[in-house]
């Protein structure tokens, strides 16, 4: 089975968020970057498990410049066979999906896996747009995935229950918590990653569908106001005039 896994290069969750260029660009100074956890812990590891059980290959694909290569190498250290880097800075979710689609459309992948979202934008846009561009069945937010007999069978959580979904291969699945257990690269994997193939391909011509106008940080948290339990009137007034939730 030939598996492609989307891998995103994202700021560490502990990073201090700041913006430059009049709040139009993310300030990367002093920021550590990691493999997007949903891509790493769930999509990539489940792809590796399927390869180990059924044979085949796992390729990762990343849209970004040379700065993303340490992140890509970590994915290779976890166990991916090879990697592709599309040499352009991603502009939005559609740009990423279109770049990946342009590369993958004639490569014959049986299964494409992606994390349910990236932790920097939390948009959940790339998976469904990529499936549309490649004309593939799409299963979102899967917490379990099995492949057999030319079909993908996935489970996903719905309110109070679990939904089971089947579709023919090739297909694209976005992966959520529960799909697999995190793997930590060992020394052998780290050493092997240095020599695994990393193909750099030029970007496709893609029209931008959106542009960043300005980033804004959320307002700082205010001090907690303690209201006596017997003073419901003050609490209701604050919820109405300050919190504006009623």
SERO-4910 file (N, C-alpha, C, O; in steps of 0.05 Angstrom, whole numbers):
BEGIN
 pado doro    nc1    nc2    nc3   cac1   cac2   cac3    cc1    cc2    cc3    oc1    oc2    oc3
  Unk    A     17    -24      0      0      0      0     18     25      0     37     26     15
  Unk    A     10     44    -16     25     68    -19     11     91     -4    -11     98    -12
  Unk    A     24    101     16     11    120     35     26    147     34     50    148     35
  Unk    A     10    168     33     21    195     34     10    208     59    -14    208     65
  Unk    A     29    221     75     21    234    100     28    263     99     52    270     94
  Unk    A      9    281    104     15    309    105     28    316    131     19    308    153
  Unk    A     50    331    130     65    339    154     68    369    153     79    380    135
  Unk    A     59    382    174     60    411    176     82    420    196     87    406    216
  Unk    A     94    442    190    115    454    206    103    477    223     95    497    212
  Unk    A    100    473    249     85    492    265    101    500    290    119    486    298
  Unk    A     94    524    301    108    533    325    102    514    349     80    504    351
  Unk    A    122    511    366    118    495    391     95    508    407     91    532    406
  Unk    A     80    491    421     57    500    435     64    520    458     47    534    468
  Unk    A     89    519    466     98    537    488    109    564    477    118    580    493
  Unk    A    108    568    451    120    592    439    106    617    447     81    617    451
  Unk    A    121    638    450    110    665    455    101    676    428    117    679    410
  Unk    A     75    684    426     64    693    401     67    723    399     59    738    416
  Unk    A     79    732    376     82    760    371     81    764    340     85    745    325
  Unk    A     76    789    331     73    794    303     91    817    295     98    835    311
  Unk    A     98    818    269    115    839    258    102    851    234     79    844    227
  Unk    A    116    870    222    106    883    197     77    894    201     59    888    185
  Unk    A     74    909    222     48    921    228     26    899    231      4    902    221
  Unk    A     34    879    246     15    857    253      5    841    228    -17    831    229
  Unk    A     22    840    208     13    824    184     29    798    181     23    783    163
  Unk    A     49    794    198     66    770    196     73    759    224     76    775    243
  Unk    A     75    733    226     83    720    251    112    724    256    129    720    238
  Unk    A    120    732    280    148    737    287    160    710    295    154    699    316
  Unk    A    179    700    278    191    674    283    216    675    300    229    654    305
  Unk    A    225    699    308    250    702    323    247    687    349    229    691    365
  Unk    A    267    668    354    268    653    379    247    632    381    243    620    403
  Unk    A    233    625    360    211    606    361    222    578    353    236    575    333
  Unk    A    215    558    369    221    530    361    197    518    346    174    523    353
  Unk    A    204    503    325    183    491    309    183    461    312    204    449    317
  Unk    A    159    449    309    156    421    313    138    409    290    127    425    275
  Unk    A    137    383    289    117    370    271     89    375    284     86    370    308
  Unk    A     70    383    268     43    386    278     35    361    293     34    340    280
  Unk    A     27    363    318     21    338    333      0    321    321      2    296    322
  Unk    A    -21    332    310    -42    315    297    -31    300    273    -39    277    268
  Unk    A    -12    312    259      1    298    236     19    276    246     20    254    236
  Unk    A     35    283    267     55    264    277     43    241    293     47    218    286
  Unk    A     28    248    313     20    227    332     -1    209    321     -3    185    328
  Unk    A    -18    219    303    -41    203    293    -39    195    264    -40    172    258
  Unk    A    -35    215    246    -35    208    217    -10    192    210    -12    171    198
  Unk    A     14    202    218     38    189    211     41    161    224     47    142    211
  Unk    A     35    160    250     38    134    264     19    114    253     26     90    250
  Unk    A     -6    122    248    -25    102    237    -17     93    209    -20     70    202
  Unk    A     -6    111    193      5    103    167     27     83    170     28     63    155
  Unk    A     45     87    189     66     68    194     56     41    203     66     20    195
  Unk    A     35     42    221     24     16    230     11      1    207     14    -24    205
  Unk    A     -2     15    189    -14      1    166      7    -10    147      5    -32    137
  Unk    A     29      5    144     51     -5    127     64    -30    140     69    -50    126
  Unk    A     68    -29    166     80    -52    180     62    -77    178     73    -99    177
  Unk    A     36    -73    178     18    -96    178     13   -106    150      9   -130    146
  Unk    A     14    -89    129      6    -97    103     27    -93     81     23   -101     58
  Unk    A     49    -81     89     70    -75     69     64    -49     55     43    -38     56
  Unk    A     85    -39     41     82    -14     26    102      7     34    123      1     45
  Unk    A     95     32     29    112     54     35     96     77     48     72     80     43
  Unk    A    110     93     63     99    117     75    116    141     67    140    142     73
  Unk    A    104    160     53    118    184     44    105    208     58     80    210     60
  Unk    A    121    226     69    110    251     80    113    273     59    130    273     42
  Unk    A     95    293     61     96    316     43     91    341     60     73    343     76
  Unk    A    108    361     55    107    387     69    109    410     50    124    409     31
  Unk    A     93    430     54     95    455     38    110    475     55    100    484     76
  Unk    A    133    484     45    149    503     60    177    505     49    186    490     32
  Unk    A    192    524     60    219    529     52    239    511     66    231    493     80
  Unk    A    265    515     61    286    499     73    285    498    104    294    478    116
  Unk    A    274    518    116    272    519    145    255    496    157    258    489    180
  Unk    A    239    484    140    222    462    149    236    435    150    225    415    160
  Unk    A    260    433    139    273    407    136    280    393    162    277    368    163
  Unk    A    288    407    184    291    392    209    265    379    219    266    357    230
  Unk    A    243    393    214    217    381    221    212    356    204    202    336    214
  Unk    A    217    358    179    213    335    161    231    312    169    222    289    168
  Unk    A    256    318    177    274    296    185    264    282    210    269    258    213
  Unk    A    250    296    227    239    283    251    218    262    242    217    240    253
  Unk    A    201    270    223    181    251    213    195    227    200    185    204    203
  Unk    A    217    231    187    232    209    176    244    192    198    245    167    195
  Unk    A    253    204    219    264    189    242    243    172    256    250    150    266
  Unk    A    218    180    255    197    164    267    192    140    251    182    119    261
  Unk    A    198    141    224    195    116    209    186    119    180    185    100    165
  Unk    A    180    144    171    172    148    143    195    139    125    218    142    132
  Unk    A    188    129    101    209    119     82    223    142     67    247    141     63
  Unk    A    208    162     60    219    184     45    201    208     49    180    207     61
  Unk    A    210    231     38    195    256     43    196    273     18    214    271      1
  Unk    A    176    291     16    174    310     -6    170    338      7    154    341     25
  Unk    A    186    357     -3    181    385      6    175    402    -18    191    403    -37
  Unk    A    152    414    -18    144    432    -40    155    460    -33    148    471    -12
  Unk    A    172    470    -49    189    493    -43    174    520    -46    179    535    -66
  Unk    A    157    526    -28    143    552    -27    132    556      0    126    537     15
  Unk    A    129    581      8    116    588     34     86    586     31     75    600     13
  Unk    A     73    571     47     44    568     45     29    594     51     36    608     71
  Unk    A     10    601     35     -5    627     39    -31    623     54    -39    640     70
  Unk    A    -44    601     49    -69    594     63    -75    565     59    -60    551     45
  Unk    A    -97    555     70   -103    527     68   -107    518     39    -99    496     32
  Unk    A   -120    534     23   -124    526     -5    -97    524    -20    -94    506    -36
  Unk    A    -79    542    -14    -53    540    -27    -39    514    -20    -28    501    -38
  Unk    A    -40    507      5    -27    481     13    -41    458     -1    -27    440    -12
  Unk    A    -67    457      0    -82    435    -13    -76    434    -43    -72    412    -54
  Unk    A    -75    456    -56    -70    457    -85    -42    448    -92    -37    434   -111
  Unk    A    -22    456    -75      5    448    -80      8    417    -77     21    404    -93
  Unk    A     -4    407    -55     -2    378    -51    -17    363    -73     -8    342    -83
  Unk    A    -40    373    -82    -56    360   -103    -40    359   -129    -40    339   -143
  Unk    A    -26    381   -135    -11    382   -160     11    361   -160     17    349   -181
  Unk    A     23    356   -137     43    335   -136     31    307   -136     41    289   -150
  Unk    A     10    303   -121      1    276   -115    -18    265   -137    -23    241   -137
  Unk    A    -28    281   -154    -50    273   -172    -43    249   -190    -61    234   -197
  Unk    A    -18    245   -197    -11    223   -215      9    204   -202     22    189   -216
  Unk    A     10    203   -175     29    186   -161     17    160   -152     32    142   -143
  Unk    A     -9    156   -154    -21    130   -148    -21    123   -118    -18    100   -111
  Unk    A    -25    143   -101    -27    137    -72    -54    123    -66    -75    131    -76
  Unk    A    -52    102    -50    -76     87    -42    -90    101    -19   -115    100    -17
  Unk    A    -75    115     -2    -86    128     21    -71    153     28    -46    153     28
  Unk    A    -85    175     33    -73    200     42    -83    206     70   -108    206     74
  Unk    A    -65    211     88    -72    216    116    -63    244    124    -41    253    116
  Unk    A    -79    258    140    -72    284    150    -83    287    178   -103    274    185
  Unk    A    -69    303    194    -81    309    220   -107    325    216   -111    337    196
  Unk    A   -124    324    236   -150    338    233   -147    368    230   -165    381    218
  Unk    A   -125    380    240   -120    408    237    -92    414    246    -78    396    256
  Unk    A    -82    438    240    -56    446    251    -60    463    276    -81    476    279
  Unk    A    -41    462    294    -45    475    320    -39    505    318    -44    520    337
  Unk    A    -29    515    295    -25    544    292    -50    558    281    -57    580    291
  Unk    A    -64    546    262    -87    559    250   -114    546    258   -135    559    258
  Unk    A   -113    520    265   -137    505    274   -160    508    254   -183    512    262
  Unk    A   -153    507    228   -173    512    208   -188    488    197   -211    490    188
  Unk    A   -175    464    199   -187    439    188   -195    443    159   -216    432    150
  Unk    A   -180    458    143   -187    464    116   -173    447     95   -185    440     75
  Unk    A   -148    440    100   -132    427     79   -142    400     71   -144    394     48
  Unk    A   -150    384     91   -160    357     84   -183    356     65   -181    344     44
  Unk    A   -205    370     72   -228    369     53   -222    382     26   -232    373      6
  Unk    A   -207    404     26   -201    417      0   -183    399    -17   -187    397    -41
  Unk    A   -164    385     -4   -147    367    -19   -163    344    -31   -159    336    -54
  Unk    A   -181    333    -15   -198    311    -25   -215    320    -49   -218    306    -68
  Unk    A   -225    345    -47   -241    355    -70   -224    359    -95   -232    352   -117
  Unk    A   -200    370    -91   -182    374   -114   -173    348   -127   -169    347   -152
  Unk    A   -170    327   -111   -162    301   -122   -186    283   -128   -182    261   -138
  Unk    A   -210    292   -123   -235    277   -127   -234    250   -113   -238    229   -124
  Unk    A   -228    252    -87   -225    228    -70   -247    227    -49   -256    249    -40
  Unk    A   -256    204    -40   -273    202    -17   -258    213      7   -234    210     10
  Unk    A   -273    227     25   -260    240     48   -275    232     74   -299    234     76
  Unk    A   -259    223     94   -270    218    121   -256    237    140   -232    237    142
  Unk    A   -272    252    155   -260    272    173   -261    262    202   -279    247    209
  Unk    A   -242    272    217   -242    268    247   -243    239    255   -256    232    274
  Unk    A   -229    222    240   -229    194    246   -212    188    271   -191    199    275
  Unk    A   -223    171    289   -208    163    313   -198    134    311   -183    124    328
  Unk    A   -207    120    290   -197     93    285   -198     88    255   -217     98    242
  Unk    A   -179     73    244   -178     68    215   -167     41    210   -146     34    220
  Unk    A   -181     26    194   -172      0    184   -175     -1    154   -193     12    143
  Unk    A   -158    -15    141   -158    -18    112   -157    -47    104   -139    -62    113
  Unk    A   -176    -56     88   -177    -84     79   -196    -86     55   -216    -72     53
  Unk    A   -189   -104     37   -206   -109     14   -212    -85     -3   -234    -83    -15
  Unk    A   -192    -67     -5   -196    -44    -22   -215    -23    -10   -224     -5    -24
  Unk    A   -220    -25     16   -237     -6     30   -224      5     55   -208     -8     68
  Unk    A   -231     30     62   -223     42     87   -247     42    105   -269     51     97
  Unk    A   -244     32    130   -265     33    150   -256     49    173   -236     43    186
  Unk    A   -271     70    179   -262     89    200   -285     93    221   -308     90    215
  Unk    A   -276     99    245   -295    107    266   -290    136    273   -267    145    273
  Unk    A   -311    150    279   -309    177    289   -330    182    310   -352    171    309
  Unk    A   -324    199    329   -342    205    351   -364    224    342   -360    244    329
  Unk    A   -388    216    350   -411    234    347   -424    237    375   -417    221    393
  Unk    A   -441    255    378   -452    260    405   -464    235    417   -485    225    408
  Unk    A   -451    225    438   -462    203    453   -458    176    440   -469    156    449
  Unk    A   -443    174    418   -440    149    404   -416    149    386   -401    168    385
  Unk    A   -413    128    370   -391    125    351   -403    119    324   -420    102    321
  Unk    A   -394    134    303   -403    129    276   -382    114    261   -358    120    262
  Unk    A   -391     93    246   -373     77    229   -377     85    200   -400     84    190
  Unk    A   -356     91    186   -358    100    158   -340     83    141   -317     77    149
  Unk    A   -349     75    117   -333     60     98   -332     75     72   -351     89     64
  Unk    A   -309     72     58   -307     83     31   -286     68     16   -269     55     28
  Unk    A   -288     68    -11   -268     54    -27   -241     69    -27   -241     93    -23
  Unk    A   -220     54    -32   -194     67    -36   -190     73    -66   -202     59    -83
  Unk    A   -175     93    -73   -160    111    -56   -178    130    -41   -200    137    -50
  Unk    A   -169    140    -17   -185    157     -1   -167    175     15   -143    171     18
  Unk    A   -179    196     27   -164    214     44   -179    215     71   -203    217     73
  Unk    A   -163    212     93   -174    211    120   -160    232    137   -135    233    138
  Unk    A   -176    248    152   -164    265    172   -165    252    199   -186    240    206
  Unk    A   -144    253    214   -140    237    238   -142    253    264   -130    275    266
  Unk    A   -157    243    283   -160    256    308   -149    239    331   -140    217    326
  Unk    A   -151    249    355   -141    234    379   -154    207    381   -178    204    377
  Unk    A   -138    187    386   -147    160    388   -139    142    365   -140    118    366
  Unk    A   -130    155    343   -122    140    319    -98    122    324    -97    100    314
  Unk    A    -78    132    340    -54    116    345    -40    127    369    -48    148    380
  Unk    A    -20    113    379     -4    122    401     22    135    391     34    126    372
  Unk    A     30    156    405     54    171    397     78    153    397     82    136    415
  Unk    A     96    157    378    122    143    377    144    163    380    144    185    369
  Unk    A    164    155    396    187    172    401    210    162    383    216    138    384
  Unk    A    223    179    367    245    170    351    268    159    368    275    171    388
  Unk    A    278    136    360    302    125    374    327    133    359    326    145    337
  Unk    A    350    127    371    375    135    359    379    123    331    389    136    313
  Unk    A    371     98    327    374     86    301    357    101    280    366    106    258
  Unk    A    332    108    288    315    123    269    326    151    263    324    160    240
  Unk    A    338    164    283    349    190    279    373    189    260    375    206    242
  Unk    A    390    169    263    413    166    245    404    159    217    415    169    198
  Unk    A    384    141    215    374    133    188    361    157    174    362    158    149
  Unk    A    348    175    189    334    197    176    353    216    161    344    229    142
  Unk    A    378    216    168    397    234    155    402    226    126    409    244    110
  Unk    A    398    201    120    404    192     92    379    184     77    381    176     54
  Unk    A    355    186     89    331    179     74    325    201     53    331    224     57
  Unk    A    313    193     31    309    213      9    290    235     17    269    230     29
  Unk    A    297    260     11    280    283     14    280    298    -12    299    311    -20
  Unk    A    258    295    -26    255    306    -53    244    335    -51    223    339    -38
  Unk    A    258    354    -63    248    381    -64    237    387    -91    251    384   -111
  Unk    A    211    395    -93    199    400   -118    190    429   -120    183    441    -99
  Unk    A    190    441   -143    181    469   -146    151    471   -141    136    452   -145
  Unk    A    143    495   -134    115    500   -129     99    501   -155    109    509   -175
  Unk    A     74    493   -153     56    497   -176     45    525   -176     45    539   -156
  Unk    A     35    534   -199     23    560   -201     -6    558   -190    -23    546   -201
  Unk    A    -10    572   -167    -36    571   -153    -45    599   -148    -29    615   -136
  Unk    A    -69    606   -156    -80    632   -150    -87    634   -120   -100    617   -110
  Unk    A    -79    656   -108    -86    661    -80   -116    667    -77   -126    684    -92
  Unk    A   -129    654    -59   -158    659    -54   -163    677    -30   -185    686    -25
  Unk    A   -142    681    -14   -145    698     10   -119    712     16    -98    704      5
  Unk    A   -119    732     33    -95    746     41    -99    754     71   -121    761     79
  Unk    A    -77    754     85    -77    762    113    -77    793    114    -59    806    104
  Unk    A    -97    804    127    -99    833    130    -84    841    156    -69    861    155
  Unk    A    -89    828    178    -77    835    203    -82    813    224   -104    801    224
  Unk    A    -62    808    241    -66    791    263    -70    807    288    -59    829    291
  Unk    A    -87    797    306    -92    810    332    -90    790    354   -102    769    353
  Unk    A    -75    797    375    -74    780    399   -100    784    415   -111    805    415
  Unk    A   -109    763    428   -133    766    445   -127    785    468   -103    788    476
  Unk    A   -146    799    479   -141    817    501   -131    802    525   -138    779    529
  Unk    A   -114    815    541   -104    802    565   -126    794    584   -146    808    586
  Unk    A   -122    773    599   -142    764    618   -144    784    641   -124    794    651
  Unk    A   -169    789    649   -173    808    671   -174    792    697   -178    768    697
  Unk    A   -171    807    719   -172    795    745   -199    783    750   -220    793    740
  Unk    A   -200    761    765   -225    748    771   -241    765    791   -230    775    811
  Unk    A   -267    768    786   -284    782    805   -300    761    821   -313    744    810
  Unk    A   -298    764    847   -312    745    865   -338    758    874   -339    780    885
  Unk    A   -360    744    869   -387    754    876   -398    736    898   -398    712    895
  Unk    A   -407    748    920   -419    732    941   -442    714    931   -457    722    913
  Unk    A   -444    690    942   -464    671    932   -492    681    935   -510    673    920
  Unk    A   -497    699    954   -524    709    958   -530    735    942   -551    747    946
  Unk    A   -512    743    924   -515    768    909   -519    762    880   -503    770    863
  Unk    A   -541    748    874   -546    740    846   -550    764    828   -544    763    804
  Unk    A   -561    786    839   -567    809    822   -542    822    810   -541    829    787
  Unk    A   -520    824    827   -495    835    817   -483    816    796   -473    826    775
  Unk    A   -484    790    800   -474    771    781   -488    774    754   -475    774    733
  Unk    A   -514    775    755   -530    777    730   -523    803    716   -521    804    691
  Unk    A   -520    825    732   -513    850    719   -487    850    705   -484    861    684
  Unk    A   -467    837    718   -440    835    705   -440    818    681   -427    824    661
  Unk    A   -455    796    681   -457    779    658   -471    794    635   -465    788    611
  Unk    A   -488    812    642   -502    827    621   -486    851    610   -485    855    586
  Unk    A   -473    866    628   -460    891    620   -431    887    613   -421    901    595
  Unk    A   -417    869    626   -388    866    621   -382    841    604   -370    844    583
  Unk    A   -390    818    613   -385    794    597   -402    793    572   -394    781    552
  Unk    A   -426    805    574   -444    806    551   -451    779    540   -452    774    515
  Unk    A   -456    761    558   -464    734    551   -494    729    554   -505    709    546
  Unk    A   -508    749    566   -537    748    568   -549    775    560   -573    778    560
***
